[in-house]
Amino acid sequence: MVGLPARGKSLISGKAMRYLAWVGIPARVFNVGTYRRQDTPHPNAAFFDPANKEGEKARRAAAEAAVSDMLRWFKEKNGTVAILDATNSTKARRRWIYETCKNAGIDTLFVESVCDNEEIIMHNILEVKTTSPDYVGLDPEVAAQDFRNRIRNYEKVYETIDEDEKQYTYVKLINVSSTVIINQIKDYLSSRLVYYLQNLHIKPRSIWLSRHGESEFNLTGKIGGDSNLSPRGEAYARALPALLKQSGIPKNAKITIWTSTLKRTIQTARHLAAETGYEKLEWKALDELDSGVCDSLTYEQIAERYPEDFAARDEDKYNYRYRGGESYRDVVIRLEPIIMELERSENVIIVTHQAVLRCIYAYFLNLPQDQSPWMQVPLHTLMKLTPRAYGTEEQRYKANIPAVSTWRAKGTSAKHQEYPAGLK
Ligand SMILES: O=P(O)(O)OC[C@H]1O[C@@](CO)(OP(=O)(O)O)[C@@H](O)[C@@H]1O
């Protein structure tokens, strides 16, 4: 990362790491501030003055410690993408990083966040003064003033990436991707990352997730298929507009409704679209996990007809691929364009399926692959996710309409049960 303090570098680092981990690429953030805090936990702005030799020395030592841990991580833990989260604000510092990585056989991609929009900077300063461990226990106004002085100290020596550095691979994000300058991108992974970064925005918004209403297949415990809603599922579809309203919609917010191409999600969103006039899009990529030869069977029938497959799925549910069908890993790959589009979008309500919802949820909440396929996602429940600078907030709203439970615990083929109304 490259950029002055309060330019959203840590936010970008955290998001990029979450995205990479979700697509299965081992990634880690090395935050130089964390290393510096070991010796200097609560520095004031003077510590960052370029004329302060002691400060300069301590900061260089922190950067060296972070880079050496980073190189060790690449070597010993087989890491793929390390994100060095620091200001790296001078050409000399960047040359050192570039050379050090090159000598270790590691490619460098500099991501500079440039921002001259006062509103965004103020927003970031506010975020920092309330969350940074540097300022714990300090009066927020004093912290904000000190932080502004710290930025001024960095400005004295800050050199933006320019013509002299055109041999480097870099991307410059200007005012949160309003303008993006890309230089010397040479491989697929970097171009994917750049595309991801290009889609990010920081406008406040929410994403609502819901499964379709209870379907005829859900009632009989059959998986897959393309059945209609049950009468209770239809009742949920009718209740959805009020449930969405109850969850809190920002004034004048424009919401887009996304469904899969299967009947049960389209029927669930039908009344919502009609009552609100919100734009509606159908995505093939949101269709349920394809259960191949097991489509339209119950879990009990699968356990009976394909006992080895049933056991293998329990053993490693994320990677198990149904014969002629998909695994959770496959679903994540086909959902990548959905995530890109979601990052670009503002308010969206997605009406989809159990497995697909788990994958999207795992991206936002950073859920590990061995847990996400087992997550409980009850029917007739609306989830509201609100991305914040340091994580995603979640709220759940349950419609008071009973439905079966389609959740199956590991190691059982137990028949589905009624899901009691009002249960959280
Ligand atoms: O991965 P598991 O836990 O089997 O959950 C996925 C299953 O959920 C179901 C319901 O049992 O999805 P859906 O929400 O579309 O009804 C099946 O169609 C699908 O195979």
The ligand as an SDF file (V2000), in Angstrom:
LIG
                    3D

 20 20  0  0  0  0  0  0  0  0999 V2000
  -25.4490  -27.9320    1.0840 O   0  0  0  0  0  0  0  0  0  0  0  0
  -26.6960  -28.3260    1.8060 P   0  0  0  0  0  0  0  0  0  0  0  0
  -26.6090  -28.1380    3.2870 O   0  0  0  0  0  0  0  0  0  0  0  0
  -27.1360  -29.6850    1.4140 O   0  0  0  0  0  0  0  0  0  0  0  0
  -27.7850  -27.2340    1.3500 O   0  0  0  0  0  0  0  0  0  0  0  0
  -28.0880  -27.0560   -0.0130 C   0  0  0  0  0  0  0  0  0  0  0  0
  -29.4800  -27.5590   -0.2480 C   0  0  0  0  0  0  0  0  0  0  0  0
  -30.4120  -26.6290    0.2580 O   0  0  0  0  0  0  0  0  0  0  0  0
  -31.6620  -26.7000   -0.4990 C   0  0  0  0  0  0  0  0  0  0  0  0
  -32.7800  -27.0460    0.4300 C   0  0  0  0  0  0  0  0  0  0  0  0
  -32.5680  -28.2570    1.0920 O   0  0  0  0  0  0  0  0  0  0  0  0
  -31.7550  -25.4390   -1.1080 O   0  0  0  0  0  0  0  0  0  0  0  0
  -33.0120  -24.4500   -1.4470 P   0  0  0  0  0  0  0  0  0  0  0  0
  -32.7890  -23.3210   -0.5140 O   0  0  0  0  0  0  0  0  0  0  0  0
  -32.9110  -24.0420   -2.8690 O   0  0  0  0  0  0  0  0  0  0  0  0
  -34.2910  -25.1520   -1.2050 O   0  0  0  0  0  0  0  0  0  0  0  0
  -31.3710  -27.7400   -1.5860 C   0  0  0  0  0  0  0  0  0  0  0  0
  -32.0050  -27.4960   -2.7950 O   0  0  0  0  0  0  0  0  0  0  0  0
  -29.8610  -27.6970   -1.6990 C   0  0  0  0  0  0  0  0  0  0  0  0
  -29.2730  -28.8120   -2.3050 O   0  0  0  0  0  0  0  0  0  0  0  0
  1  2  2  0
  2  3  1  0
  2  4  1  0
  2  5  1  0
  5  6  1  0
  6  7  1  0
  7  8  1  0
  7 19  1  0
  8  9  1  0
  9 10  1  0
  9 12  1  0
  9 17  1  0
 10 11  1  0
 12 13  1  0
 13 14  2  0
 13 15  1  0
 13 16  1  0
 17 18  1  0
 17 19  1  0
 19 20  1  0
M  END
$$$$
